[in-house]
């Protein structure tokens, strides 16, 4: 029986068709369904929304969402990826 390695790319493959959270340069945050990726780790996201966090008058952190549909995020802009199911 072959044991699967725990390389980051394997976790990414296991997250295809799952909802993931991505932070990119300039402090931008996206949530979407991972449709696929390429060898440069460019990510294709579907059902994507950009998340804007702000502090309201009472000091509570609030979120607003802008629906973007399908987008491609360049791999060299990604700071972190929060994968759906790490098993």
C-alpha positions as CSV (number, residue, x, y, z in Angstrom):
1,X,0.0,0.0,0.0
2,X,1.4,3.4,-1.0
3,X,1.2,6.1,1.6
4,X,0.3,9.5,0.3
5,X,2.8,12.3,1.1
6,X,1.7,15.4,2.9
7,X,3.0,17.9,0.5
8,X,1.1,21.2,0.2
9,X,0.2,20.5,-3.4
10,X,-1.5,17.3,-2.3
11,X,-3.7,19.3,0.1
12,X,-4.5,21.7,-2.7
13,X,-5.5,18.8,-5.0
14,X,-7.7,17.4,-2.3
15,X,-9.5,20.8,-2.0
16,X,-10.7,21.0,-5.6
17,X,-14.5,21.7,-5.6
18,X,-14.3,22.8,-2.0
19,X,-14.7,26.3,-0.6
20,X,-11.3,27.9,0.3
21,X,-10.2,31.2,1.7
22,X,-7.3,33.1,0.0
23,X,-5.4,36.1,1.2
24,X,-3.4,38.0,-1.5
25,X,-1.1,41.0,-1.6
26,X,-2.5,44.4,-0.6
27,X,-4.5,42.6,2.2
28,X,-7.3,41.4,-0.1
29,X,-9.3,38.4,1.0
30,X,-11.3,36.0,-1.3
31,X,-13.6,33.1,-0.6
32,X,-14.6,30.7,-3.4
33,X,-14.9,27.2,-4.7
34,X,-11.5,25.9,-6.0
35,X,-12.1,24.9,-9.6
36,X,-8.5,24.1,-10.3
37,X,-4.9,25.3,-10.4
38,X,-1.8,25.1,-12.6
39,X,1.9,24.4,-12.2
40,X,2.4,28.1,-11.2
41,X,-0.2,27.7,-8.5
42,X,-2.5,30.2,-10.3
43,X,-5.9,29.4,-8.7
44,X,-9.2,29.2,-10.6
45,X,-12.1,30.1,-8.2
46,X,-15.8,29.9,-8.9
47,X,-18.7,31.4,-6.9
48,X,-16.1,33.9,-5.5
49,X,-16.7,36.8,-3.2
50,X,-14.2,39.4,-2.0
51,X,-14.5,39.9,1.7
52,X,-14.0,43.4,3.2
53,X,-13.6,43.6,7.0
54,X,-14.2,46.9,8.8
55,X,-14.8,48.1,12.3
56,X,-18.2,49.7,13.0
57,X,-19.0,52.6,15.4
58,X,-19.3,50.2,18.4
59,X,-15.9,48.6,17.7
60,X,-17.3,45.4,16.3
61,X,-15.6,43.8,13.3
62,X,-18.1,43.5,10.3
63,X,-17.8,41.9,6.9
64,X,-19.1,43.0,3.6
65,X,-19.0,40.8,0.5
66,X,-18.7,41.6,-3.2
67,X,-19.7,38.8,-5.5
68,X,-17.2,38.3,-8.3
69,X,-18.2,35.0,-9.9
70,X,-15.3,33.1,-11.5
71,X,-11.8,34.6,-11.2
72,X,-8.2,33.6,-11.6
73,X,-5.7,34.5,-8.8
74,X,-2.1,34.6,-9.8
75,X,0.0,32.3,-7.7
76,X,2.7,34.9,-7.0
77,X,0.1,37.2,-5.4
78,X,-1.1,34.6,-2.8
79,X,0.0,35.1,0.8
80,X,-1.9,32.2,2.3
81,X,-4.6,29.7,1.4
82,X,-7.0,28.3,4.0
83,X,-8.1,24.9,2.7
84,X,-11.5,23.4,3.4
85,X,-10.8,19.9,4.5
86,X,-7.3,19.0,5.7
87,X,-8.6,15.5,6.7
